[in-house]
Amino acid sequence: MASTQALPPLPPPKWAVELQSPLPRPSGSTSSIPDPPGFSRKTSGKGRSDKSPSSTTPKPAETDTLKLKKAWEIALAPSKQIPMNAIMMYMSGNSLQIFSIMMVTMLFKGPIQGLINTNAVFTKFESETLRGKLLGVKAVYVLMQFALLGLGIWKVNAMGLLPTTRSDWLAWESERQPLERAYFTFG
């Protein structure tokens, strides 16, 4: 009968040992790599928790400034869409196809929804001190939405869907015939 002896455990592979033990770090003075901007070795590990709590709470003036800055970003956001939409409208062509009709529909839908939701967009920024300044921000937001609507009207006109020539109105200039007379002339 053969004896079954337990084999000694195998040591872990070299890569596993190296992975578990971190590389030795050179001291700050002997390192050839400079510290990144804003990094200081003198700070404690807790970072900003060493500051007093009164200095970390934002003041109302700072909060209002940040709110106004964010409101301006939202108000000017539609202006960033104008060049993109203009290029898309130009590239979609002037023929009546499903793609160009969908593009124009989307171009009208966004600004109309933006105009309807103007007050809802800026409610989170309202405060007593910012009420007057937000009126200007809202006015710029509305103007940017109207600029997008103007782009949509330009596209609809380029597609020939707006009655802008005299020939578009000729049917309305002549006297309309009563239904009985129109019926008998075709019969």
MOWODA-V182563 format. One record per residue. N is the residue number from 1. SS is DSSP state (h for helix, s for strand, l for the rest). PSI is psi in degrees with one decimal (999 if undefined). D_FIRST is the distance of its C-alpha to the first C-alpha in whole Angstrom. Layout:
n=N ss=SS psi=PSI d_first=D_FIRST
n=N ss=SS psi=PSI d_first=D_FIRST
This chain:
n=1 ss=l psi=133.0 d_first=0
n=2 ss=l psi=140.6 d_first=4
n=3 ss=l psi=137.8 d_first=6
n=4 ss=l psi=107.3 d_first=9
n=5 ss=l psi=145.1 d_first=12
n=6 ss=l psi=131.5 d_first=16
n=7 ss=l psi=146.8 d_first=18
n=8 ss=l psi=147.2 d_first=21
n=9 ss=l psi=143.8 d_first=24
n=10 ss=l psi=142.8 d_first=26
n=11 ss=l psi=152.1 d_first=30
n=12 ss=l psi=156.2 d_first=32
n=13 ss=l psi=159.4 d_first=34
n=14 ss=h psi=-39.3 d_first=38
n=15 ss=h psi=-33.5 d_first=40
n=16 ss=h psi=-36.9 d_first=39
n=17 ss=h psi=-43.8 d_first=39
n=18 ss=h psi=-32.8 d_first=43
n=19 ss=h psi=-35.7 d_first=43
n=20 ss=h psi=-31.9 d_first=43
n=21 ss=l psi=126.3 d_first=45
n=22 ss=l psi=156.1 d_first=48
n=23 ss=l psi=146.6 d_first=50
n=24 ss=l psi=133.2 d_first=52
n=25 ss=l psi=132.4 d_first=56
n=26 ss=l psi=154.7 d_first=58
n=27 ss=l psi=161.0 d_first=61
n=28 ss=l psi=-30.3 d_first=64
n=29 ss=l psi=-26.6 d_first=66
n=30 ss=l psi=-6.8 d_first=64
n=31 ss=l psi=137.3 d_first=63
n=32 ss=l psi=-11.5 d_first=65
n=33 ss=l psi=123.3 d_first=65
n=34 ss=l psi=156.2 d_first=68
n=35 ss=l psi=148.6 d_first=68
n=36 ss=l psi=158.0 d_first=69
n=37 ss=l psi=135.4 d_first=72
n=38 ss=l psi=-7.6 d_first=73
n=39 ss=l psi=135.7 d_first=70
n=40 ss=l psi=128.3 d_first=70
n=41 ss=l psi=-12.7 d_first=67
n=42 ss=l psi=-17.0 d_first=69
n=43 ss=l psi=152.2 d_first=69
n=44 ss=l psi=170.6 d_first=67
n=45 ss=l psi=-20.7 d_first=63
n=46 ss=l psi=-17.1 d_first=65
n=47 ss=h psi=-118.6 d_first=68
n=48 ss=h psi=-3.9 d_first=71
n=49 ss=h psi=-10.6 d_first=70
n=50 ss=h psi=-19.7 d_first=72
n=51 ss=l psi=157.5 d_first=75
n=52 ss=l psi=147.9 d_first=77
n=53 ss=h psi=-25.5 d_first=77
n=54 ss=h psi=-27.1 d_first=81
n=55 ss=h psi=-18.8 d_first=81
n=56 ss=h psi=-20.6 d_first=78
n=57 ss=l psi=129.1 d_first=80
n=58 ss=l psi=145.6 d_first=82
n=59 ss=l psi=155.8 d_first=86
n=60 ss=h psi=-35.1 d_first=88
n=61 ss=h psi=-39.9 d_first=90
n=62 ss=h psi=-40.0 d_first=86
n=63 ss=h psi=-43.5 d_first=85
n=64 ss=h psi=-38.4 d_first=88
n=65 ss=h psi=-43.3 d_first=88
n=66 ss=h psi=-39.2 d_first=85
n=67 ss=h psi=-42.4 d_first=86
n=68 ss=h psi=-38.8 d_first=89
n=69 ss=h psi=-43.9 d_first=87
n=70 ss=h psi=-36.8 d_first=84
n=71 ss=h psi=-39.2 d_first=87
n=72 ss=h psi=-36.9 d_first=88
n=73 ss=h psi=-42.2 d_first=85
n=74 ss=h psi=-38.1 d_first=85
n=75 ss=h psi=-34.0 d_first=89
n=76 ss=h psi=-3.6 d_first=88
n=77 ss=h psi=-41.2 d_first=85
n=78 ss=h psi=-26.9 d_first=87
n=79 ss=h psi=-24.8 d_first=89
n=80 ss=h psi=-18.1 d_first=86
n=81 ss=h psi=-18.2 d_first=86
n=82 ss=h psi=-51.5 d_first=89
n=83 ss=h psi=-41.2 d_first=88
n=84 ss=h psi=-45.9 d_first=85
n=85 ss=h psi=-35.7 d_first=87
n=86 ss=h psi=-43.2 d_first=90
n=87 ss=h psi=-41.4 d_first=88
n=88 ss=h psi=-40.0 d_first=86
n=89 ss=h psi=-39.5 d_first=89
n=90 ss=h psi=-41.3 d_first=91
n=91 ss=h psi=-20.5 d_first=88
n=92 ss=h psi=-12.8 d_first=88
n=93 ss=l psi=170.5 d_first=91
n=94 ss=l psi=3.9 d_first=94
n=95 ss=l psi=159.2 d_first=94
n=96 ss=l psi=93.7 d_first=93
n=97 ss=l psi=165.3 d_first=89
n=98 ss=h psi=-36.2 d_first=86
n=99 ss=h psi=-48.3 d_first=85
n=100 ss=h psi=-33.8 d_first=88
n=101 ss=h psi=-40.3 d_first=89
n=102 ss=h psi=-38.3 d_first=86
n=103 ss=h psi=-44.5 d_first=86
n=104 ss=h psi=-39.3 d_first=90
n=105 ss=h psi=-44.9 d_first=88
n=106 ss=h psi=-34.6 d_first=86
n=107 ss=h psi=-34.1 d_first=88
n=108 ss=h psi=-34.7 d_first=91
n=109 ss=h psi=-45.6 d_first=88
n=110 ss=h psi=-54.0 d_first=87
n=111 ss=h psi=-35.7 d_first=90
n=112 ss=h psi=-43.2 d_first=91
n=113 ss=h psi=-37.7 d_first=88
n=114 ss=h psi=-40.8 d_first=88
n=115 ss=h psi=-39.3 d_first=92
n=116 ss=h psi=-37.9 d_first=91
n=117 ss=l psi=20.9 d_first=89
n=118 ss=h psi=-49.7 d_first=91
n=119 ss=h psi=-36.8 d_first=91
n=120 ss=h psi=-32.3 d_first=87
n=121 ss=h psi=-37.4 d_first=86
n=122 ss=h psi=7.0 d_first=88
n=123 ss=h psi=-33.0 d_first=88
n=124 ss=h psi=-12.7 d_first=85
n=125 ss=h psi=-5.8 d_first=87
n=126 ss=l psi=136.3 d_first=90
n=127 ss=l psi=170.2 d_first=91
n=128 ss=l psi=-36.8 d_first=95
n=129 ss=l psi=-23.3 d_first=95
n=130 ss=l psi=-0.7 d_first=94
n=131 ss=h psi=-44.8 d_first=96
n=132 ss=h psi=-38.6 d_first=98
n=133 ss=h psi=-30.3 d_first=96
n=134 ss=h psi=-23.0 d_first=94
n=135 ss=h psi=-41.1 d_first=97
n=136 ss=h psi=-39.3 d_first=97
n=137 ss=h psi=-44.1 d_first=94
n=138 ss=h psi=-37.5 d_first=94
n=139 ss=h psi=-41.4 d_first=97
n=140 ss=h psi=-39.8 d_first=95
n=141 ss=h psi=-44.6 d_first=92
n=142 ss=h psi=-40.5 d_first=95
n=143 ss=h psi=-38.9 d_first=96
n=144 ss=h psi=-36.8 d_first=93
n=145 ss=h psi=-39.2 d_first=92
n=146 ss=h psi=-32.5 d_first=96
n=147 ss=h psi=-40.7 d_first=95
n=148 ss=h psi=-39.0 d_first=92
n=149 ss=h psi=-38.9 d_first=94
n=150 ss=h psi=-37.6 d_first=97
n=151 ss=h psi=-39.4 d_first=94
n=152 ss=h psi=-39.6 d_first=94
n=153 ss=h psi=-38.9 d_first=98
n=154 ss=h psi=-41.8 d_first=98
n=155 ss=h psi=-41.7 d_first=95
n=156 ss=h psi=-38.8 d_first=97
n=157 ss=h psi=-40.6 d_first=100
n=158 ss=h psi=-29.9 d_first=98
n=159 ss=l psi=-8.4 d_first=97
n=160 ss=l psi=22.2 d_first=101
n=161 ss=l psi=-11.0 d_first=100
n=162 ss=l psi=135.7 d_first=103
n=163 ss=l psi=88.6 d_first=106
n=164 ss=l psi=-7.3 d_first=108
n=165 ss=l psi=164.9 d_first=110
n=166 ss=h psi=-34.5 d_first=114
n=167 ss=h psi=-22.6 d_first=112
n=168 ss=h psi=-20.3 d_first=110
n=169 ss=h psi=6.6 d_first=112
n=170 ss=h psi=-37.8 d_first=115
n=171 ss=h psi=-28.0 d_first=114
n=172 ss=h psi=-18.1 d_first=115
n=173 ss=h psi=-34.7 d_first=118
n=174 ss=l psi=159.4 d_first=120
n=175 ss=l psi=133.4 d_first=121
n=176 ss=l psi=140.6 d_first=119
n=177 ss=l psi=147.6 d_first=120
n=178 ss=l psi=159.5 d_first=120
n=179 ss=h psi=-37.5 d_first=117
n=180 ss=h psi=-43.8 d_first=120
n=181 ss=h psi=-38.6 d_first=121
n=182 ss=h psi=-33.6 d_first=118
n=183 ss=h psi=-42.1 d_first=117
n=184 ss=h psi=-24.2 d_first=120
n=185 ss=h psi=-25.1 d_first=120
n=186 ss=h psi=-15.8 d_first=117
n=187 ss=l psi=999 d_first=118
